[in-house]
Amino acid sequence: MCGIFGVIAAPSAKFSPNRFKNTVNQLFLLSESRGKEASGIGLYYQKKTRIYKEPFRSRDFIRCRIYNTILDDAAQCLRHNVPIVVLGHTRLATNGPQRENDNNNPIKTHEIIGVHNGIVVNADALWEHYFSVGRTSQVDSEVLFALLDDLTQKGFSPQESLSWIFSHIEGSASIAALLMNRQETVFATNTGSLYLCSNREKDIFLCASESTTLRAVLRKQRLERHPGEFAMFQLKPSQAYLFDIKHNVQSFLFLNPSQSVQKECAFEEKFS
């Protein structure tokens, strides 16, 4: 069991730098109970990405100078109406020791930054079947984002790609992933362990592995000052959600196994 979370601030978001930083820190602290062996953050702003991860528990991680420098740099973009995406992870180690930092999340492939909660038990088989080279870690999470990266770069939509991936993995997965070349962030699950919330204006967006985490953050950071200011919902198994950062558009995606079966030959041909 790991903790994943996300924060997205659209250009129009009324989100002060201090409240933004406090929100991210609070999400780390509240997610620590789901994993204390490593922590990591991935950020996207001004069309650049920053990743920082360490084999530390969250309460120590958020005191690190590098972490605070990165977060401060990103927070200043809010003064200039620049969109920001944050993906965070607190790890309970399964595959791959946390002392080898490549095994910790976020995972970066060519055009994807992602975080994963769960265990993909057939990760080795998927690597062997679909990729001859490219693996950089022992952790099972990497194959999810390598597949998502490969499929979307070959022209398949996020919905098609996620439908195919979730119909081929064995095990559990709740993920959040930034598709840098598309300027989109996707959230998907086959367990239901993913909760999302957005304000009325839909320009501040949060996600976490547990609903109690989101409620606590909204309360502690006084983000929900009026009843109904933020709407919270659970992603059900075989559901996904897409946030188009560039156009500030949000939409549900349904992961359809039959869609994956129909496209099997096309996927296999493009992987070969």
Summary of the structure (lengths in Angstrom):
residues: 272
radius of gyration: 17.5
end to end distance: 33.8
largest distance: 53.8
contacts: 968
relative contact order: 0.17
helix: 36%
strand: 29%
